[in-house]
Amino acid sequence: MRTTTLMLLSTALLVFAATRDLLGGAGPRDEGSRLFRKETFGGNGRTCETCHSRATGTISPDDVREILKTDPGNALFRHDGLDDGFVGTSRIAEHATIRVERPLPPNVTIAGNPEATSVVLLRGVPTTINTPALDPALMYDLRARTLEDQAHGAIHDHAQNTVEPSFEDLQLIADFQRTDAKFFSSAALQNFANGGPPPELPEGKSASEKRGRLMFVEAELTPGSTRGICAQCHSGPMLNQTSPFNPGAPPGARIANIGVSERNLLNLPVYTFLIDDGFGNVQSVTTPDLGIPLTNPRPPGVPPPFVRHPAFFANFFKIPSLWGVKKTAPYFHDNSVKTLEELAMFYADMFATLPESPLQLTPQDRADMVAFLRLLQ
């Protein structure tokens, strides 16, 4: 009798599961998908997918202009998507940047405006491709410690929710991003997330691709050679950590300053930040985006003030993974570089102006770099 009852119960559960799948029932994965793609939490109409597209995990100027043309009332064009937060779409159409208001930590003030408690910055949307399952460093300034924190912050800051997400909601969103195939640039990366072997640098077929590959192998730097120059900051399985051959950073660091804020290619408004090390030693930094020092408390891996003055980390940002990079333009935290060709030119300028051992990249070097980047699926 007991055996028969158990068999009937088991059969009923299987029928229920099959019926649920056929009808699109809300199992955990289905609910995570719904929360990511459709749930607005009573806000301004945005969902997670408004800014994190299925194709690229981010949003580009081309995407924005297409949405403007076909759906000008889209929720993207509200709140921090507008030029001043109220009207205007010129900035988002040109650069796909979002207004981000960051609270000032206790040790940071703005010169000329000491009463300010926050600062408005213009940043791109970090891609969700490969990041949720494979990159513990979240957000350009590492301010989110977990995927749940990141989702919670976005729902509050960008979706302007009136309904509070439960912790279960946040977990379902995070789990969906960790497991759905759309959040990986390739089957190899998804396999790696599931415990498979780490991805390997593609060998390349053309002479240009093979030369470009040498820029990304971990190798001791040789003056005048391009071998290993990109691996200095794009090393490790996800190509998002400093290598043992980086002379200016410890191996495995996940933040770097490559001069994006200093160059300010988009001519963004600048602020003069006054940064206290906790002992009354104040340093000023003038920049459009301070980066890591706005994260408080300090993120993992950032030494305390008695080791490094926090101003040392001005203009440091997260090192992004390069897998799938050809699909995730624009680049850098401010979206100031729109194509891989522009990216190569930026690095050519950077290497040429290094204070020690400057390196001149030729047009062929830049073409080789781009050719290899396009192989990183």
Contacts in CASP RR format, 6 or more apart in sequence:
PFRMAT RR
TARGET T0000
AUTHOR 0000-0000-0000
METHOD contacts of the structure
MODEL  1
MRTTTLMLLSTALLVFAATRDLLGGAGPRDEGSRLFRKETFGGNGRTCET
CHSRATGTISPDDVREILKTDPGNALFRHDGLDDGFVGTSRIAEHATIRV
ERPLPPNVTIAGNPEATSVVLLRGVPTTINTPALDPALMYDLRARTLEDQ
AHGAIHDHAQNTVEPSFEDLQLIADFQRTDAKFFSSAALQNFANGGPPPE
LPEGKSASEKRGRLMFVEAELTPGSTRGICAQCHSGPMLNQTSPFNPGAP
PGARIANIGVSERNLLNLPVYTFLIDDGFGNVQSVTTPDLGIPLTNPRPP
GVPPPFVRHPAFFANFFKIPSLWGVKKTAPYFHDNSVKTLEELAMFYADM
FATLPESPLQLTPQDRADMVAFLRLLQ
20 26 0 8 1.000
20 27 0 8 1.000
24 30 0 8 1.000
26 34 0 8 1.000
28 172 0 8 1.000
28 175 0 8 1.000
29 175 0 8 1.000
29 176 0 8 1.000
29 179 0 8 1.000
29 180 0 8 1.000
31 172 0 8 1.000
32 172 0 8 1.000
32 173 0 8 1.000
32 175 0 8 1.000
32 176 0 8 1.000
33 176 0 8 1.000
33 180 0 8 1.000
35 48 0 8 1.000
35 165 0 8 1.000
35 169 0 8 1.000
35 172 0 8 1.000
35 173 0 8 1.000
35 176 0 8 1.000
36 47 0 8 1.000
36 48 0 8 1.000
36 49 0 8 1.000
36 173 0 8 1.000
36 176 0 8 1.000
36 177 0 8 1.000
37 47 0 8 1.000
37 48 0 8 1.000
37 49 0 8 1.000
38 47 0 8 1.000
39 47 0 8 1.000
39 169 0 8 1.000
40 46 0 8 1.000
40 47 0 8 1.000
40 75 0 8 1.000
40 159 0 8 1.000
40 161 0 8 1.000
41 155 0 8 1.000
41 159 0 8 1.000
41 161 0 8 1.000
41 162 0 8 1.000
41 163 0 8 1.000
41 164 0 8 1.000
41 165 0 8 1.000
42 159 0 8 1.000
42 161 0 8 1.000
42 162 0 8 1.000
42 163 0 8 1.000
43 159 0 8 1.000
43 160 0 8 1.000
43 161 0 8 1.000
43 162 0 8 1.000
43 163 0 8 1.000
44 75 0 8 1.000
44 78 0 8 1.000
44 79 0 8 1.000
44 159 0 8 1.000
44 160 0 8 1.000
45 75 0 8 1.000
45 78 0 8 1.000
45 159 0 8 1.000
46 75 0 8 1.000
46 76 0 8 1.000
46 78 0 8 1.000
46 158 0 8 1.000
46 159 0 8 1.000
46 160 0 8 1.000
47 75 0 8 1.000
47 159 0 8 1.000
48 151 0 8 1.000
48 154 0 8 1.000
48 173 0 8 1.000
50 74 0 8 1.000
50 75 0 8 1.000
50 76 0 8 1.000
51 58 0 8 1.000
51 59 0 8 1.000
51 76 0 8 1.000
51 98 0 8 1.000
51 125 0 8 1.000
51 158 0 8 1.000
52 58 0 8 1.000
52 59 0 8 1.000
52 125 0 8 1.000
52 127 0 8 1.000
52 128 0 8 1.000
53 59 0 8 1.000
53 63 0 8 1.000
54 182 0 8 1.000
55 327 0 8 1.000
56 63 0 8 1.000
56 127 0 8 1.000
56 129 0 8 1.000
56 327 0 8 1.000
56 328 0 8 1.000
57 125 0 8 1.000
57 127 0 8 1.000
57 128 0 8 1.000
57 129 0 8 1.000
57 183 0 8 1.000
57 328 0 8 1.000
58 96 0 8 1.000
58 124 0 8 1.000
58 125 0 8 1.000
58 126 0 8 1.000
58 127 0 8 1.000
58 128 0 8 1.000
58 129 0 8 1.000
58 328 0 8 1.000
59 76 0 8 1.000
59 96 0 8 1.000
59 125 0 8 1.000
60 96 0 8 1.000
60 329 0 8 1.000
60 330 0 8 1.000
61 93 0 8 1.000
61 94 0 8 1.000
61 95 0 8 1.000
61 96 0 8 1.000
61 330 0 8 1.000
61 335 0 8 1.000
61 338 0 8 1.000
63 96 0 8 1.000
64 76 0 8 1.000
64 89 0 8 1.000
64 92 0 8 1.000
64 93 0 8 1.000
64 96 0 8 1.000
65 93 0 8 1.000
67 74 0 8 1.000
67 76 0 8 1.000
67 77 0 8 1.000
68 74 0 8 1.000
68 77 0 8 1.000
68 89 0 8 1.000
68 93 0 8 1.000
76 92 0 8 1.000
77 89 0 8 1.000
77 92 0 8 1.000
79 85 0 8 1.000
79 158 0 8 1.000
79 160 0 8 1.000
80 98 0 8 1.000
80 99 0 8 1.000
80 100 0 8 1.000
80 101 0 8 1.000
80 157 0 8 1.000
80 158 0 8 1.000
81 89 0 8 1.000
81 91 0 8 1.000
81 92 0 8 1.000
81 98 0 8 1.000
81 99 0 8 1.000
82 88 0 8 1.000
82 89 0 8 1.000
82 92 0 8 1.000
82 99 0 8 1.000
83 89 0 8 1.000
83 90 0 8 1.000
83 91 0 8 1.000
83 92 0 8 1.000
85 99 0 8 1.000
91 97 0 8 1.000
91 122 0 8 1.000
92 98 0 8 1.000
95 122 0 8 1.000
95 124 0 8 1.000
95 266 0 8 1.000
95 330 0 8 1.000
95 334 0 8 1.000
95 335 0 8 1.000
95 336 0 8 1.000
96 124 0 8 1.000
96 125 0 8 1.000
96 330 0 8 1.000
96 335 0 8 1.000
97 122 0 8 1.000
97 123 0 8 1.000
97 124 0 8 1.000
97 334 0 8 1.000
97 335 0 8 1.000
98 122 0 8 1.000
98 123 0 8 1.000
98 124 0 8 1.000
98 125 0 8 1.000
98 158 0 8 1.000
99 120 0 8 1.000
99 121 0 8 1.000
99 122 0 8 1.000
100 120 0 8 1.000
100 121 0 8 1.000
100 122 0 8 1.000
100 123 0 8 1.000
100 157 0 8 1.000
101 118 0 8 1.000
101 119 0 8 1.000
101 120 0 8 1.000
101 121 0 8 1.000
101 157 0 8 1.000
102 118 0 8 1.000
102 119 0 8 1.000
102 121 0 8 1.000
102 141 0 8 1.000
102 143 0 8 1.000
102 294 0 8 1.000
103 117 0 8 1.000
103 118 0 8 1.000
104 110 0 8 1.000
104 116 0 8 1.000
104 117 0 8 1.000
104 118 0 8 1.000
104 119 0 8 1.000
104 294 0 8 1.000
105 293 0 8 1.000
105 294 0 8 1.000
105 295 0 8 1.000
105 296 0 8 1.000
106 296 0 8 1.000
107 275 0 8 1.000
107 276 0 8 1.000
107 277 0 8 1.000
107 278 0 8 1.000
107 296 0 8 1.000
107 310 0 8 1.000
108 273 0 8 1.000
108 274 0 8 1.000
108 275 0 8 1.000
108 276 0 8 1.000
108 290 0 8 1.000
108 293 0 8 1.000
108 294 0 8 1.000
109 116 0 8 1.000
109 273 0 8 1.000
109 274 0 8 1.000
110 116 0 8 1.000
110 119 0 8 1.000
110 271 0 8 1.000
110 272 0 8 1.000
110 273 0 8 1.000
110 274 0 8 1.000
111 271 0 8 1.000
111 272 0 8 1.000
111 273 0 8 1.000
111 274 0 8 1.000
111 284 0 8 1.000
112 272 0 8 1.000
119 271 0 8 1.000
119 290 0 8 1.000
119 294 0 8 1.000
121 288 0 8 1.000
121 289 0 8 1.000
122 266 0 8 1.000
122 268 0 8 1.000
122 288 0 8 1.000
122 289 0 8 1.000
122 334 0 8 1.000
123 140 0 8 1.000
123 289 0 8 1.000
123 333 0 8 1.000
123 334 0 8 1.000
123 335 0 8 1.000
124 140 0 8 1.000
124 330 0 8 1.000
124 333 0 8 1.000
124 334 0 8 1.000
124 335 0 8 1.000
126 138 0 8 1.000
126 139 0 8 1.000
126 140 0 8 1.000
126 318 0 8 1.000
126 320 0 8 1.000
127 320 0 8 1.000
127 328 0 8 1.000
128 177 0 8 1.000
128 183 0 8 1.000
129 183 0 8 1.000
129 184 0 8 1.000
129 185 0 8 1.000
129 323 0 8 1.000
129 324 0 8 1.000
129 327 0 8 1.000
129 328 0 8 1.000
130 183 0 8 1.000
130 184 0 8 1.000
130 185 0 8 1.000
130 189 0 8 1.000
130 238 0 8 1.000
130 321 0 8 1.000
130 323 0 8 1.000
130 324 0 8 1.000
131 138 0 8 1.000
131 183 0 8 1.000
131 321 0 8 1.000
132 147 0 8 1.000
132 174 0 8 1.000
132 177 0 8 1.000
132 178 0 8 1.000
132 183 0 8 1.000
133 177 0 8 1.000
133 178 0 8 1.000
133 179 0 8 1.000
133 183 0 8 1.000
133 184 0 8 1.000
133 190 0 8 1.000
133 193 0 8 1.000
134 189 0 8 1.000
134 192 0 8 1.000
134 193 0 8 1.000
134 237 0 8 1.000
134 238 0 8 1.000
134 321 0 8 1.000
135 238 0 8 1.000
135 240 0 8 1.000
135 321 0 8 1.000
137 240 0 8 1.000
137 254 0 8 1.000
137 255 0 8 1.000
137 318 0 8 1.000
137 319 0 8 1.000
138 144 0 8 1.000
138 145 0 8 1.000
138 146 0 8 1.000
138 147 0 8 1.000
138 149 0 8 1.000
138 150 0 8 1.000
139 150 0 8 1.000
139 318 0 8 1.000
140 291 0 8 1.000
140 317 0 8 1.000
140 318 0 8 1.000
140 333 0 8 1.000
141 291 0 8 1.000
141 292 0 8 1.000
141 294 0 8 1.000
141 295 0 8 1.000
141 299 0 8 1.000
141 317 0 8 1.000
141 318 0 8 1.000
142 254 0 8 1.000
142 255 0 8 1.000
142 292 0 8 1.000
142 295 0 8 1.000
142 299 0 8 1.000
142 300 0 8 1.000
142 318 0 8 1.000
143 294 0 8 1.000
143 295 0 8 1.000
143 299 0 8 1.000
144 150 0 8 1.000
144 153 0 8 1.000
146 174 0 8 1.000
147 170 0 8 1.000
147 173 0 8 1.000
147 174 0 8 1.000
147 177 0 8 1.000
147 178 0 8 1.000
148 167 0 8 1.000
148 170 0 8 1.000
148 171 0 8 1.000
148 173 0 8 1.000
148 174 0 8 1.000
151 165 0 8 1.000
151 170 0 8 1.000
151 173 0 8 1.000
151 174 0 8 1.000
152 165 0 8 1.000
152 170 0 8 1.000
155 161 0 8 1.000
155 165 0 8 1.000
165 173 0 8 1.000
177 183 0 8 1.000
178 193 0 8 1.000
181 187 0 8 1.000
181 190 0 8 1.000
184 190 0 8 1.000
184 193 0 8 1.000
185 323 0 8 1.000
185 324 0 8 1.000
185 327 0 8 1.000
185 376 0 8 1.000
185 377 0 8 1.000
186 199 0 8 1.000
186 323 0 8 1.000
186 324 0 8 1.000
186 377 0 8 1.000
188 199 0 8 1.000
188 377 0 8 1.000
189 199 0 8 1.000
189 323 0 8 1.000
191 197 0 8 1.000
192 198 0 8 1.000
192 199 0 8 1.000
192 237 0 8 1.000
198 236 0 8 1.000
198 237 0 8 1.000
199 237 0 8 1.000
199 323 0 8 1.000
201 213 0 8 1.000
201 216 0 8 1.000
201 217 0 8 1.000
202 209 0 8 1.000
202 213 0 8 1.000
202 372 0 8 1.000
202 375 0 8 1.000
202 376 0 8 1.000
202 377 0 8 1.000
203 210 0 8 1.000
203 213 0 8 1.000
204 210 0 8 1.000
204 213 0 8 1.000
204 372 0 8 1.000
204 375 0 8 1.000
206 371 0 8 1.000
208 364 0 8 1.000
208 367 0 8 1.000
208 368 0 8 1.000
208 371 0 8 1.000
208 372 0 8 1.000
209 368 0 8 1.000
209 371 0 8 1.000
209 372 0 8 1.000
209 375 0 8 1.000
211 226 0 8 1.000
211 364 0 8 1.000
211 365 0 8 1.000
211 368 0 8 1.000
212 226 0 8 1.000
212 368 0 8 1.000
212 369 0 8 1.000
212 371 0 8 1.000
212 372 0 8 1.000
213 372 0 8 1.000
213 375 0 8 1.000
214 226 0 8 1.000
214 227 0 8 1.000
214 228 0 8 1.000
215 226 0 8 1.000
215 227 0 8 1.000
215 228 0 8 1.000
215 229 0 8 1.000
215 230 0 8 1.000
215 231 0 8 1.000
215 368 0 8 1.000
215 369 0 8 1.000
215 372 0 8 1.000
216 228 0 8 1.000
216 230 0 8 1.000
216 231 0 8 1.000
216 234 0 8 1.000
216 239 0 8 1.000
216 322 0 8 1.000
216 372 0 8 1.000
217 227 0 8 1.000
217 228 0 8 1.000
217 231 0 8 1.000
218 228 0 8 1.000
218 231 0 8 1.000
218 235 0 8 1.000
218 236 0 8 1.000
218 243 0 8 1.000
218 244 0 8 1.000
218 245 0 8 1.000
219 227 0 8 1.000
219 228 0 8 1.000
219 231 0 8 1.000
219 245 0 8 1.000
220 245 0 8 1.000
221 227 0 8 1.000
221 228 0 8 1.000
221 229 0 8 1.000
221 232 0 8 1.000
221 245 0 8 1.000
221 247 0 8 1.000
221 357 0 8 1.000
223 357 0 8 1.000
223 359 0 8 1.000
224 357 0 8 1.000
224 359 0 8 1.000
226 359 0 8 1.000
226 361 0 8 1.000
226 365 0 8 1.000
228 243 0 8 1.000
228 245 0 8 1.000
229 351 0 8 1.000
229 359 0 8 1.000
230 347 0 8 1.000
230 369 0 8 1.000
231 243 0 8 1.000
231 245 0 8 1.000
232 242 0 8 1.000
232 243 0 8 1.000
232 245 0 8 1.000
232 246 0 8 1.000
233 241 0 8 1.000
233 242 0 8 1.000
233 243 0 8 1.000
233 246 0 8 1.000
233 249 0 8 1.000
233 256 0 8 1.000
233 258 0 8 1.000
233 319 0 8 1.000
234 240 0 8 1.000
234 241 0 8 1.000
234 319 0 8 1.000
234 322 0 8 1.000
235 241 0 8 1.000
235 242 0 8 1.000
235 243 0 8 1.000
235 251 0 8 1.000
235 252 0 8 1.000
236 243 0 8 1.000
236 252 0 8 1.000
238 321 0 8 1.000
238 323 0 8 1.000
239 321 0 8 1.000
239 322 0 8 1.000
239 323 0 8 1.000
239 376 0 8 1.000
240 254 0 8 1.000
240 318 0 8 1.000
240 319 0 8 1.000
240 320 0 8 1.000
240 321 0 8 1.000
240 322 0 8 1.000
241 251 0 8 1.000
241 252 0 8 1.000
241 253 0 8 1.000
241 254 0 8 1.000
241 319 0 8 1.000
242 249 0 8 1.000
242 250 0 8 1.000
242 251 0 8 1.000
242 252 0 8 1.000
242 253 0 8 1.000
242 254 0 8 1.000
242 256 0 8 1.000
242 319 0 8 1.000
243 251 0 8 1.000
243 252 0 8 1.000
244 251 0 8 1.000
246 253 0 8 1.000
249 256 0 8 1.000
253 301 0 8 1.000
253 319 0 8 1.000
254 318 0 8 1.000
254 319 0 8 1.000
255 292 0 8 1.000
255 299 0 8 1.000
255 302 0 8 1.000
255 313 0 8 1.000
255 316 0 8 1.000
255 317 0 8 1.000
255 318 0 8 1.000
255 319 0 8 1.000
256 316 0 8 1.000
256 317 0 8 1.000
256 319 0 8 1.000
257 313 0 8 1.000
257 314 0 8 1.000
257 315 0 8 1.000
257 316 0 8 1.000
257 317 0 8 1.000
258 347 0 8 1.000
258 350 0 8 1.000
259 315 0 8 1.000
259 350 0 8 1.000
260 315 0 8 1.000
260 317 0 8 1.000
260 332 0 8 1.000
260 333 0 8 1.000
260 334 0 8 1.000
260 336 0 8 1.000
261 287 0 8 1.000
261 288 0 8 1.000
261 289 0 8 1.000
261 290 0 8 1.000
261 291 0 8 1.000
261 314 0 8 1.000
261 315 0 8 1.000
261 334 0 8 1.000
262 287 0 8 1.000
262 315 0 8 1.000
263 336 0 8 1.000
263 346 0 8 1.000
263 349 0 8 1.000
264 270 0 8 1.000
264 287 0 8 1.000
264 288 0 8 1.000
264 336 0 8 1.000
265 334 0 8 1.000
265 336 0 8 1.000
265 337 0 8 1.000
266 334 0 8 1.000
266 335 0 8 1.000
266 336 0 8 1.000
268 288 0 8 1.000
268 289 0 8 1.000
268 334 0 8 1.000
269 288 0 8 1.000
270 286 0 8 1.000
270 287 0 8 1.000
270 288 0 8 1.000
271 286 0 8 1.000
271 287 0 8 1.000
271 288 0 8 1.000
271 290 0 8 1.000
272 284 0 8 1.000
272 285 0 8 1.000
272 286 0 8 1.000
273 284 0 8 1.000
273 285 0 8 1.000
273 286 0 8 1.000
273 287 0 8 1.000
273 290 0 8 1.000
273 293 0 8 1.000
273 314 0 8 1.000
274 282 0 8 1.000
274 283 0 8 1.000
274 284 0 8 1.000
275 282 0 8 1.000
275 283 0 8 1.000
275 284 0 8 1.000
275 285 0 8 1.000
275 293 0 8 1.000
275 309 0 8 1.000
275 310 0 8 1.000
275 311 0 8 1.000
275 314 0 8 1.000
276 282 0 8 1.000
277 283 0 8 1.000
277 305 0 8 1.000
277 306 0 8 1.000
277 309 0 8 1.000
277 310 0 8 1.000
277 311 0 8 1.000
278 305 0 8 1.000
279 305 0 8 1.000
279 306 0 8 1.000
281 309 0 8 1.000
283 309 0 8 1.000
283 311 0 8 1.000
284 311 0 8 1.000
285 293 0 8 1.000
285 311 0 8 1.000
285 314 0 8 1.000
285 315 0 8 1.000
287 314 0 8 1.000
287 315 0 8 1.000
288 334 0 8 1.000
289 315 0 8 1.000
289 333 0 8 1.000
289 334 0 8 1.000
290 314 0 8 1.000
290 315 0 8 1.000
291 313 0 8 1.000
291 314 0 8 1.000
291 315 0 8 1.000
291 316 0 8 1.000
291 317 0 8 1.000
291 333 0 8 1.000
292 299 0 8 1.000
292 302 0 8 1.000
292 313 0 8 1.000
292 314 0 8 1.000
292 316 0 8 1.000
292 317 0 8 1.000
293 310 0 8 1.000
293 311 0 8 1.000
293 313 0 8 1.000
293 314 0 8 1.000
293 316 0 8 1.000
298 304 0 8 1.000
298 310 0 8 1.000
302 308 0 8 1.000
302 310 0 8 1.000
302 313 0 8 1.000
317 332 0 8 1.000
317 333 0 8 1.000
318 333 0 8 1.000
322 373 0 8 1.000
322 376 0 8 1.000
323 376 0 8 1.000
323 377 0 8 1.000
324 376 0 8 1.000
324 377 0 8 1.000
325 331 0 8 1.000
325 340 0 8 1.000
325 373 0 8 1.000
325 376 0 8 1.000
326 340 0 8 1.000
326 373 0 8 1.000
326 374 0 8 1.000
326 376 0 8 1.000
329 337 0 8 1.000
329 338 0 8 1.000
329 339 0 8 1.000
329 340 0 8 1.000
330 336 0 8 1.000
330 337 0 8 1.000
330 338 0 8 1.000
331 337 0 8 1.000
331 338 0 8 1.000
331 342 0 8 1.000
331 343 0 8 1.000
337 343 0 8 1.000
337 346 0 8 1.000
340 370 0 8 1.000
340 373 0 8 1.000
340 374 0 8 1.000
341 366 0 8 1.000
341 370 0 8 1.000
343 370 0 8 1.000
343 373 0 8 1.000
344 361 0 8 1.000
344 366 0 8 1.000
344 367 0 8 1.000
344 369 0 8 1.000
344 370 0 8 1.000
345 366 0 8 1.000
347 361 0 8 1.000
347 369 0 8 1.000
348 360 0 8 1.000
348 361 0 8 1.000
348 365 0 8 1.000
348 366 0 8 1.000
351 358 0 8 1.000
351 359 0 8 1.000
351 360 0 8 1.000
351 361 0 8 1.000
352 358 0 8 1.000
352 359 0 8 1.000
352 360 0 8 1.000
352 361 0 8 1.000
361 369 0 8 1.000
END
